[in-house]
Amino acid sequence: MSADPFDEIEQLLAAMFGPQMAADAVGALRASGVDPEQLARISGMGDLSRLTPAQLSGLQAQMQGLFAGAASGTVNWSMGQDLALRTARGDGDPVITAADAEQTSKALAVADLWLDAATDFMPAPGPREAWSRSQWVERTLPVWKDVCAPVADAATGALGDALQHQITRLADSEAASAQMGALGNVMRSMAGTAFGLQLGQAIGELGRQAVAATDVGLPLTREPGTALVPANVTAFAAELEADADQVRLFLAVREAAAARLYAHVPWLRSQLLAAVEAYARGIVIDVDAVEQAVAQVDPNDPEAIRRALESGMFAPQETGAQKEALEHLETLLALVEGWVEVVSARALAPHLPLAVALREMVRRRRIQGGPAEQVFARLIGMEFRPRRVHEAARLWERLGAELGDAERDAFWRHPDVVPTAAELANPDDFLTMRRAAQDMDAEMDADLASLLDGTLGYAAGAKDADAGGGAAREADEPGAAPEDESEQ
């Protein structure tokens, strides 16, 4: 047995999930204060294939005890939250002072006043708050669960089912089948723990850099309101070498604009979460590929098992339904970011000299890859960087210039009215295409009404008859010239 009991558990996790995930998990265990003596009782784990069914059952129970904490589902959210908080506090977490709270509240109040001239959406209800990094994690984690749980649960369940199916088929006896089945349960439990830790690490990293409640584009609070994270706002201003007061106002306007949108477009939040759930429903494991890969692995060779697991043979396969769900999610996020960018620019232009430069800096930060992308990429490779923000901003600018703020914002009134992915590809032609579609719909509605009335074709026939009758009457009128002089 290794001198350090934590080495045993790291070897087990590395064989199942690869060295990086094993290191993250063991790091969390060390930081959480788990008694190493508990781990010391788990011996002989290096070669899993040699464990008896009783040893595997005991191992499973011990591992579930060590990694207990998931209130429901397959993901260990308790350990994830602990790791998120420790990560967010890693660079320090200044306490919110009275001065911080007052500066933030004033900035958000000014933001609401400036936005009144740029959109007809009213200010979002709820408080205007200053959050520490820990508070950002605690206040947003419930929504992160809503967003990530469908993906994590589906991926973990699919992986566990595929593994259990394959290792059961490899068993050459009833005893071996029970042994391998127990191992499958251990791996399923480990997968849930790994997802929880991975998610917690990513959310904690977000907590160190997120400047507001809606910084990642998603509505990360269940209740309406606006919030800034003063420590991160100060760090952001220092990074840009810009005036802290102007940066605070700039970020406050963006936060207040996003909060207005989510507060007054009730279907938007549900559509975003539905897109994530649709992606999760499409998660599948290519069982045939797993079977072929496992057939080439010697179950008695832990190193071979580790190499196979690291090769990605259990990676989810992207399906057509998933691509469609991701496109819908990406389109909505691009429309949200584009609208926030345009409305914020309108609101800031008369008041903030640095607004244009700050807008460009935020754009560059987004192009390089934002914090939200890190979270989903670290889960299962789910990336949804809104690539068409530039097109979305151009579209909202044109709508505002040609139709006015009220008509521009009216495109948010229903999910069937909001611009589609195809329309975002041609923002300059949006109004022309929409008007042509409306004219076509109106013509079809008129034809349908005529058909139901039994008058379809009557108007055209009557028009032709009137034209013919008019010509005849014109020929009979006194003084009308004959058509053929030979008839005179």
C-alpha positions as CSV (number, residue, x, y, z in Angstrom):
1,M,0.0,0.0,0.0
2,S,1.2,3.5,-0.8
3,A,2.6,5.7,2.1
4,D,-0.1,8.3,1.4
5,P,-3.6,6.7,1.5
6,F,-4.8,9.4,-0.9
7,D,-2.6,7.8,-3.6
8,E,-4.8,4.7,-3.5
9,I,-8.0,6.6,-4.4
10,E,-6.1,8.7,-7.0
11,Q,-5.0,5.5,-8.7
12,L,-8.5,4.2,-8.8
13,L,-9.9,7.4,-10.2
14,A,-7.1,7.7,-12.7
15,A,-7.9,4.2,-14.0
16,M,-11.6,5.1,-14.4
17,F,-11.6,8.8,-15.5
18,G,-8.0,9.8,-16.4
19,P,-5.3,11.6,-14.4
20,Q,-6.7,15.1,-14.5
21,M,-10.1,14.3,-13.1
22,A,-8.4,12.0,-10.5
23,A,-6.1,14.9,-9.4
24,D,-9.1,17.3,-9.1
25,A,-11.1,14.8,-7.1
26,V,-8.2,13.9,-4.7
27,G,-7.4,17.6,-4.3
28,A,-11.0,18.2,-3.2
29,L,-10.8,15.3,-0.8
30,R,-7.6,16.6,0.8
31,A,-9.1,20.2,1.1
32,S,-12.4,18.9,2.5
33,G,-10.7,17.3,5.5
34,V,-11.6,13.6,4.8
35,D,-9.8,11.3,7.3
36,P,-7.0,9.5,5.4
37,E,-7.5,6.5,7.6
38,Q,-10.8,5.9,5.9
39,L,-9.0,5.6,2.7
40,A,-6.3,3.4,4.2
41,R,-8.9,0.7,4.8
42,I,-9.4,0.5,1.1
43,S,-6.5,-1.7,0.1
44,G,-5.5,-3.7,-2.9
45,M,-7.3,-1.4,-5.4
46,G,-4.6,-1.2,-8.0
47,D,-5.7,-4.3,-9.9
48,L,-9.5,-4.1,-9.8
49,S,-10.0,-7.3,-11.7
50,R,-8.6,-9.4,-8.8
51,L,-11.1,-8.1,-6.2
52,T,-13.7,-10.6,-5.0
53,P,-17.4,-9.7,-5.2
54,A,-17.4,-9.1,-1.5
55,Q,-14.4,-6.8,-1.7
56,L,-16.0,-4.9,-4.6
57,S,-19.3,-4.5,-2.7
58,G,-17.4,-3.2,0.3
59,L,-15.4,-0.9,-1.9
60,Q,-18.6,0.5,-3.4
61,A,-20.1,1.1,0.0
62,Q,-17.0,2.8,1.2
63,M,-16.6,5.0,-1.9
64,Q,-20.3,6.0,-1.7
65,G,-19.7,7.0,1.9
66,L,-16.7,9.0,1.1
67,F,-18.4,10.7,-1.8
68,A,-21.8,11.1,-0.1
69,G,-23.5,14.4,-0.3
70,A,-25.6,14.4,-3.5
71,A,-29.2,15.4,-2.4
72,S,-30.7,13.8,-5.5
73,G,-29.8,12.7,-8.9
74,T,-26.5,11.3,-10.0
75,V,-24.3,14.4,-9.5
76,N,-22.7,15.2,-6.1
77,W,-23.7,18.8,-5.8
78,S,-22.6,19.0,-2.2
79,M,-18.9,18.4,-3.0
80,G,-19.3,20.6,-6.1
81,Q,-20.5,23.5,-4.1
82,D,-17.7,23.1,-1.5
83,L,-15.1,23.1,-4.2
84,A,-16.7,26.1,-6.0
85,L,-16.6,28.2,-2.8
86,R,-13.0,27.2,-2.1
87,T,-12.0,28.0,-5.7
88,A,-13.8,31.4,-5.7
89,R,-12.0,32.3,-2.5
90,G,-8.6,31.2,-3.8
91,D,-7.4,34.7,-4.7
92,G,-9.1,36.3,-1.7
93,D,-12.7,37.3,-1.3
94,P,-13.0,40.8,0.1
95,V,-16.0,41.5,2.3
96,I,-18.6,43.8,0.9
97,T,-18.2,47.1,2.7
98,A,-20.8,49.8,3.2
99,A,-19.0,51.9,0.6
100,D,-19.1,49.0,-1.9
101,A,-22.8,48.6,-1.4
102,E,-23.5,52.3,-1.8
103,Q,-21.3,52.7,-5.0
104,T,-22.9,49.6,-6.6
105,S,-26.5,50.6,-5.7
106,K,-25.9,54.1,-7.1
107,A,-24.4,52.8,-10.3
108,L,-27.3,50.4,-10.9
109,A,-29.8,53.2,-10.2
110,V,-28.1,55.5,-12.7
111,A,-28.0,52.6,-15.2
112,D,-31.8,52.4,-15.0
113,L,-32.2,56.1,-15.6
114,W,-30.0,56.0,-18.7
115,L,-31.7,52.9,-20.1
116,D,-35.1,54.5,-20.0
117,A,-34.0,56.5,-23.0
118,A,-32.9,53.4,-24.9
119,T,-35.7,50.8,-24.4
120,D,-39.4,50.6,-23.6
121,F,-38.8,47.7,-21.2
122,M,-39.2,48.9,-17.7
123,P,-36.5,48.4,-15.0
124,A,-36.4,44.9,-13.5
125,P,-38.0,44.6,-10.1
126,G,-36.0,43.3,-7.2
127,P,-32.9,44.6,-5.2
128,R,-29.8,46.3,-6.5
129,E,-26.9,44.5,-4.7
130,A,-23.2,44.1,-4.3
131,W,-22.0,40.5,-4.0
132,S,-18.7,39.0,-2.8
133,R,-17.3,36.2,-4.9
134,S,-18.7,33.6,-2.5
135,Q,-22.1,35.2,-2.7
136,W,-22.0,35.0,-6.5
137,V,-21.4,31.3,-6.2
138,E,-24.1,30.8,-3.6
139,R,-26.7,32.9,-5.4
140,T,-26.1,31.5,-8.8
141,L,-25.6,27.8,-8.0
142,P,-29.3,26.9,-7.9
143,V,-29.7,28.0,-11.5
144,W,-26.4,26.3,-12.5
145,K,-28.0,23.1,-11.2
146,D,-31.1,23.7,-13.4
147,V,-28.9,24.4,-16.4
148,C,-26.3,21.6,-15.9
149,A,-28.2,18.8,-14.2
150,P,-29.9,17.6,-17.3
151,V,-26.6,17.4,-19.2
152,A,-24.6,15.9,-16.3
153,D,-27.3,13.4,-15.3
154,A,-27.8,12.2,-18.9
155,A,-24.1,11.9,-19.6
156,T,-23.4,10.1,-16.3
157,G,-26.4,7.8,-16.8
158,A,-25.4,7.0,-20.4
159,L,-21.8,6.3,-19.4
160,G,-22.8,4.1,-16.5
161,D,-25.3,2.1,-18.6
162,A,-22.8,1.6,-21.4
163,L,-20.0,0.5,-19.0
164,Q,-22.3,-1.9,-17.1
165,H,-23.6,-3.4,-20.3
166,Q,-20.1,-4.0,-21.6
167,I,-18.4,-5.3,-18.5
168,T,-21.4,-7.7,-17.9
169,R,-20.9,-9.1,-21.4
170,L,-17.2,-9.6,-20.6
171,A,-18.0,-11.7,-17.5
172,D,-17.5,-15.5,-18.1
173,S,-19.3,-16.7,-15.0
174,E,-22.1,-15.7,-12.7
175,A,-19.6,-14.7,-10.0
176,A,-17.6,-12.7,-12.4
177,S,-20.8,-11.0,-13.6
178,A,-21.7,-10.0,-10.0
179,Q,-18.1,-8.7,-9.6
180,M,-18.2,-6.7,-12.8
181,G,-21.7,-5.4,-12.0
182,A,-20.5,-4.1,-8.7
183,L,-17.6,-2.4,-10.4
184,G,-20.0,-0.8,-12.8
185,N,-22.0,0.7,-9.9
186,V,-18.8,2.0,-8.4
187,M,-17.9,3.7,-11.7
188,R,-21.3,5.2,-12.0
189,S,-21.0,6.7,-8.5
190,M,-17.5,7.9,-9.4
191,A,-18.8,9.6,-12.6
192,G,-21.4,11.5,-10.6
193,T,-18.8,12.7,-8.1
194,A,-16.4,13.6,-10.9
195,F,-19.1,15.7,-12.6
196,G,-19.9,17.5,-9.4
197,L,-16.2,18.3,-8.7
198,Q,-15.6,19.3,-12.3
199,L,-18.7,21.6,-12.3
200,G,-17.7,23.0,-8.9
201,Q,-14.2,23.9,-10.1
202,A,-15.6,25.6,-13.2
203,I,-18.2,27.6,-11.2
204,G,-15.6,28.6,-8.7
205,E,-13.4,29.9,-11.5
206,L,-16.4,31.9,-12.8
207,G,-16.8,33.4,-9.3
208,R,-13.3,34.8,-9.5
209,Q,-14.0,36.7,-12.7
210,A,-17.7,37.3,-13.2
211,V,-18.6,41.0,-12.7
212,A,-22.4,40.7,-12.5
213,A,-25.3,38.3,-12.1
214,T,-25.8,38.1,-15.9
215,D,-22.2,38.3,-16.9
216,V,-22.3,35.0,-18.8
217,G,-25.5,35.8,-20.8
218,L,-27.6,33.3,-18.8
219,P,-30.1,34.5,-16.2
220,L,-28.3,33.0,-13.2
221,T,-30.7,34.1,-10.5
222,R,-34.2,32.8,-10.0
223,E,-35.5,36.1,-8.6
224,P,-35.4,39.4,-10.6
225,G,-32.9,42.0,-9.6
226,T,-29.4,43.3,-10.5
227,A,-26.0,42.7,-8.9
228,L,-22.3,43.5,-9.4
229,V,-19.3,41.9,-7.8
230,P,-17.1,44.9,-6.7
231,A,-13.9,42.9,-6.3
232,N,-14.1,41.6,-9.9
233,V,-15.2,45.0,-11.2
234,T,-12.1,46.5,-9.7
235,A,-9.9,43.8,-11.1
236,F,-11.5,44.2,-14.6
237,A,-10.9,47.9,-14.5
238,A,-7.2,47.4,-13.5
239,E,-6.8,44.8,-16.3
240,L,-8.1,47.4,-18.8
241,E,-6.1,50.2,-17.2
242,A,-9.4,52.2,-17.2
243,D,-11.1,54.5,-14.8
244,A,-12.9,52.3,-12.2
245,D,-15.9,54.6,-11.9
246,Q,-16.6,54.5,-15.6
247,V,-16.1,50.8,-15.8
248,R,-18.5,50.3,-13.0
249,L,-21.2,52.4,-14.7
250,F,-20.5,50.6,-18.0
251,L,-21.0,47.2,-16.4
252,A,-24.0,48.4,-14.4
253,V,-25.8,49.4,-17.6
254,R,-25.1,46.0,-19.3
255,E,-26.3,44.2,-16.1
256,A,-29.5,46.4,-15.9
257,A,-30.2,45.9,-19.6
258,A,-30.0,42.1,-19.4
259,A,-32.1,42.1,-16.2
260,R,-34.8,44.1,-18.0
261,L,-34.9,41.7,-20.9
262,Y,-35.2,38.6,-18.8
263,A,-37.7,40.2,-16.5
264,H,-40.1,41.3,-19.3
265,V,-39.6,38.4,-21.7
266,P,-41.0,35.5,-19.6
267,W,-40.5,32.8,-22.2
268,L,-36.8,33.5,-22.7
269,R,-35.5,31.7,-19.6
270,S,-37.6,28.6,-20.3
271,Q,-36.5,28.4,-23.9
272,L,-32.8,28.5,-22.9
273,L,-33.3,25.8,-20.3
274,A,-35.3,23.8,-22.8
275,A,-32.5,23.9,-25.3
276,V,-30.1,22.5,-22.7
277,E,-32.5,19.8,-21.8
278,A,-33.0,18.9,-25.5
279,Y,-29.3,18.6,-25.8
280,A,-29.2,16.3,-22.7
281,R,-32.0,14.1,-24.1
282,G,-29.9,13.5,-27.2
283,I,-26.8,12.2,-25.3
284,V,-26.0,8.7,-26.4
285,I,-23.0,6.4,-26.0
286,D,-22.0,4.5,-29.1
287,V,-22.3,1.0,-27.5
288,D,-20.9,-0.7,-30.6
289,A,-17.8,1.5,-30.5
290,V,-17.4,0.7,-26.7
291,E,-17.8,-3.0,-27.4
292,Q,-15.1,-3.0,-30.1
293,A,-12.8,-1.0,-27.9
294,V,-13.4,-3.2,-24.8
295,A,-12.9,-6.4,-26.8
296,Q,-9.3,-5.2,-27.4
297,V,-8.6,-4.5,-23.7
298,D,-7.3,-7.1,-21.3
299,P,-9.5,-6.8,-18.2
300,N,-6.5,-8.0,-16.1
301,D,-4.3,-5.2,-17.3
302,P,-5.1,-1.9,-15.4
303,E,-2.8,0.1,-17.6
304,A,-4.7,-1.1,-20.7
305,I,-8.0,-0.1,-19.1
306,R,-6.6,3.3,-18.2
307,R,-5.4,3.9,-21.8
308,A,-8.8,2.8,-23.2
309,L,-10.6,5.2,-20.9
310,E,-8.4,8.1,-21.7
311,S,-8.8,7.4,-25.5
312,G,-12.3,8.8,-25.3
313,M,-14.0,5.6,-26.4
314,F,-16.9,6.5,-23.9
315,A,-17.3,10.0,-25.2
316,P,-20.9,11.0,-26.1
317,Q,-21.7,11.0,-29.8
318,E,-23.1,14.3,-31.2
319,T,-26.5,13.7,-32.8
320,G,-28.6,15.8,-35.2
321,A,-31.0,16.6,-32.4
322,Q,-28.1,17.9,-30.3
323,K,-26.8,20.1,-33.1
324,E,-30.3,21.5,-33.5
325,A,-30.6,22.2,-29.8
326,L,-27.2,23.8,-29.6
327,E,-28.0,26.0,-32.6
328,H,-31.2,27.2,-30.9
329,L,-29.3,27.9,-27.7
330,E,-26.5,29.7,-29.5
331,T,-29.0,31.8,-31.5
332,L,-30.9,32.9,-28.3
333,L,-27.7,33.8,-26.5
334,A,-26.4,35.8,-29.5
335,L,-29.7,37.7,-29.7
336,V,-29.6,38.4,-26.0
337,E,-25.9,39.6,-26.1
338,G,-26.6,41.6,-29.3
339,W,-29.6,43.4,-27.8
340,V,-27.8,44.2,-24.6
341,E,-24.8,45.5,-26.6
342,V,-27.0,47.8,-28.7
343,V,-29.3,49.1,-26.0
344,S,-26.3,49.7,-23.6
345,A,-24.5,51.6,-26.3
346,R,-27.5,53.8,-26.9
347,A,-27.9,54.4,-23.1
348,L,-24.2,55.1,-22.5
349,A,-23.4,57.3,-25.6
350,P,-24.4,60.7,-24.1
351,H,-22.9,60.1,-20.7
352,L,-19.7,57.9,-20.8
353,P,-16.6,58.9,-22.8
354,L,-15.1,55.4,-22.5
355,A,-18.2,53.6,-23.6
356,V,-17.0,52.8,-27.2
357,A,-13.6,51.6,-26.1
358,L,-15.1,49.5,-23.3
359,R,-17.6,48.0,-25.7
360,E,-14.8,46.9,-28.0
361,M,-12.8,45.4,-25.1
362,V,-15.9,43.4,-24.0
363,R,-16.3,42.2,-27.6
364,R,-12.6,41.0,-27.7
365,R,-13.0,39.2,-24.4
366,R,-16.1,37.4,-25.7
367,I,-14.3,36.4,-29.0
368,Q,-11.4,34.9,-27.0
369,G,-13.8,32.7,-25.1
370,G,-16.0,33.7,-22.2
371,P,-16.4,32.1,-18.8
372,A,-19.6,30.3,-19.7
373,E,-17.9,28.4,-22.4
374,Q,-15.4,27.1,-19.9
375,V,-18.1,25.6,-17.7
376,F,-19.8,23.6,-20.5
377,A,-16.6,22.7,-22.2
378,R,-15.3,21.1,-19.0
379,L,-18.5,19.1,-18.6
380,I,-18.8,17.1,-21.7
381,G,-17.5,19.3,-24.5
382,M,-20.7,21.3,-24.8
383,E,-19.6,24.6,-26.2
384,F,-22.1,27.3,-27.1
385,R,-20.1,30.5,-27.8
386,P,-22.6,32.8,-29.5
387,R,-20.7,33.3,-32.8
388,R,-23.3,35.6,-34.4
389,V,-23.3,38.3,-31.8
390,H,-22.0,40.8,-34.3
391,E,-24.8,39.9,-36.7
392,A,-27.4,40.1,-33.9
393,A,-26.2,43.5,-32.8
394,R,-26.4,44.7,-36.4
395,L,-29.9,43.4,-36.7
396,W,-31.1,45.1,-33.5
397,E,-29.4,48.4,-34.6
398,R,-31.3,48.3,-38.0
399,L,-34.6,47.5,-36.4
400,G,-34.2,50.4,-33.9
401,A,-33.2,52.8,-36.6
402,E,-36.0,51.9,-39.1
403,L,-38.9,51.0,-36.7
404,G,-38.1,52.6,-33.4
405,D,-37.3,51.2,-29.9
406,A,-40.8,49.9,-29.3
407,E,-41.2,48.0,-32.5
408,R,-37.6,46.7,-32.1
409,D,-38.4,45.3,-28.6
410,A,-41.7,43.9,-29.8
411,F,-39.8,41.1,-31.6
412,W,-39.2,39.6,-28.1
413,R,-42.9,39.3,-27.5
414,H,-43.1,35.6,-28.6
415,P,-40.6,32.9,-29.5
416,D,-42.3,32.5,-32.9
417,V,-41.5,36.2,-33.7
418,V,-37.9,36.4,-32.5
419,P,-35.3,36.3,-35.3
420,T,-34.2,32.8,-36.3
421,A,-30.7,31.4,-36.9
422,A,-31.2,31.6,-40.7
423,E,-32.4,35.3,-40.4
424,L,-29.3,36.1,-38.3
425,A,-27.1,35.0,-41.2
426,N,-28.6,37.9,-43.3
427,P,-29.4,40.7,-40.9
428,D,-29.6,43.4,-43.6
429,D,-32.4,41.5,-45.4
430,F,-34.4,40.7,-42.2
431,L,-37.2,43.2,-42.7
432,T,-37.5,42.6,-46.4
433,M,-37.9,38.9,-45.8
434,R,-40.3,39.3,-43.0
435,R,-42.5,41.7,-45.0
436,A,-42.5,39.4,-48.0
437,A,-43.6,36.5,-45.7
438,Q,-46.3,38.7,-44.2
439,D,-47.6,39.6,-47.6
440,M,-47.7,35.9,-48.6
441,D,-49.5,35.0,-45.4
442,A,-52.1,37.7,-46.0
443,E,-52.7,36.5,-49.6
444,M,-53.1,32.9,-48.4
445,D,-55.5,34.0,-45.7
446,A,-57.6,36.0,-48.2
447,D,-57.7,33.0,-50.6
448,L,-58.7,30.7,-47.7
449,A,-61.4,33.1,-46.6
450,S,-62.7,33.3,-50.2
451,L,-62.6,29.5,-50.5
452,L,-64.7,29.1,-47.3
453,D,-67.1,31.7,-48.5
454,G,-67.5,30.0,-51.9
455,T,-66.3,33.1,-53.6
456,L,-62.8,32.0,-54.6
457,G,-62.3,33.0,-58.2
458,Y,-65.5,35.1,-58.3
459,A,-63.8,38.4,-57.9
460,A,-61.4,37.7,-60.7
461,G,-64.2,36.5,-63.0
462,A,-66.3,39.5,-62.1
463,K,-63.4,41.7,-62.9
464,D,-62.9,40.1,-66.3
465,A,-66.7,40.3,-67.0
466,D,-66.7,44.0,-66.0
467,A,-63.8,44.6,-68.4
468,G,-65.6,42.9,-71.3
469,G,-68.9,44.6,-70.6
470,G,-67.2,47.9,-70.4
471,A,-65.7,47.4,-73.8
472,A,-69.1,46.5,-75.3
473,R,-70.8,49.5,-73.7
474,E,-68.0,51.7,-75.1
475,A,-68.6,50.3,-78.6
476,D,-72.4,51.0,-78.3
477,E,-72.0,54.6,-77.1
478,P,-73.1,57.4,-79.5
479,G,-70.3,58.7,-81.6
480,A,-68.1,55.7,-81.0
481,A,-65.8,54.9,-83.9
482,P,-66.5,51.6,-85.7
483,E,-63.8,49.0,-85.4
484,D,-63.7,48.3,-89.1
485,E,-64.4,51.1,-91.6
486,S,-65.4,48.5,-94.2
487,E,-68.6,47.8,-92.2
488,Q,-69.7,51.4,-92.6
